[in-house]
Structures are given as C-alpha cells and as structure tokens.
Amino acid sequence: EVKHEIAEKERIVNLLNKFEVLPEPIESYYAFLNEKLALKKTSLKSIRLALQPAVGIYVELSINRRQKPSQEQLDSYLRLKQGQYNAIYGFISFLNKNHKLQLVCIKPNKDELKKFKRKELERKIIEISSKPKPLSPKDEAKCLQLAMAYFHQVNVNLSSIKNLTIQPFNENMSIVI
C-alpha cells in the first residue's frame, strides 16, 4: 500500500515536472484534486490519471503557460488523442466552472478523423521527402511505412519493413523485395 502510494506520488511529480513553471490552470486543478484527496473523495492514482490529459494538452500543443486552452486547441487535442475524451472531460469541466470558460468536449466523427490522419500522414511524408538524399535506412523505412498508410490504407510495422530489401530501380524509384 505505502509502496504504491510513493510510486503514484513519484509519477505525479514526473508529470508536473514537464513544466519549468506550472501553468495556472493545471496548478489550480492539481490543488482542487488534492482537496478531494484530503476529503478521501479520490485516490492518488485518480489524480495522476486526471492530470495526464491536462498536462498532455499543454505539452502536445505547446500552449503558453499563461493561457487556458481554447476550443480549437481542445478539438485538436481530441483529434490527436482520441482515447482521451473521457479523461480530459474532468479538466475541461473544472476550467469551465472555475475559469469561466465555455469549452465543449466534442468527439471527432470518423470522417473528420480520417481526414485529419490523412493530412498528418501527408505532412510526415513531405517532411521525410524534403530531407537530403539519399535517405538513411531508418528514414527510408519510415517513408515506406507512411506511403503504405497514405496510398493503400495499410498499416505496416517498421520492424516488418526493416526486414525487406530495398534496391534502387532508377534515380526516382526503388524496388521493395
């Protein structure tokens, strides 16, 4: 029991240490969660799980610590981290109530997600393609993985691709064996 408590406290500290200075909304949310802990209405594990998406939205979207997330940023975060809808709901409710915001957690629909993922794949392909040639074996494998997902809607493990042989065909093409 004590060992688990110490481990959870350490995880919480590691989570909060992602910031040099805690953003005010996260600081006040953490204080709110600690008040609930003192009243025995929550656990350390629940605090950590509640803080993860709150920290995540700030870190993933590089939100300035003096700002509160906007609706657009929340929507972007939920597209990036589809599984965090329920987890971030508590933080958003806290922000709405205590910081007088009107944010709404909206689950992105499947078509939106497909479009977003496709744009993300396109961006990554362009990023790798603009690197100096010849590409490193790692970048070549990553490019092939992205191309399979983008052009064929097939997700391939990088480890599977690393086992393939890629031979130049001409200056613009390669053959995968």
HELIX and SHEET records of a PDB file:
HELIX    1   1 VAL A    2  LEU A   16  1                                  15    
HELIX    2   2 GLU A   24  ALA A   38  1                                  15    
HELIX    3   3 LEU A   44  GLU A   60  1                                  17    
HELIX    4   4 GLN A   71  LEU A   80  1                                  10    
HELIX    5   5 GLN A   82  GLN A   84  5                                   3    
HELIX    6   6 TYR A   85  ASN A   98  1                                  14    
HELIX    7   7 LYS A  110  SER A  129  1                                  20    
HELIX    8   8 PRO A  137  HIS A  152  1                                  16    
HELIX    9   9 LEU A  158  LYS A  162  1                                   5    
SHEET    1   A 2 ILE A 166  PRO A 168  0                                        
SHEET    2   A 2 SER A 174  VAL A 176 -1                                        
END                                                                             
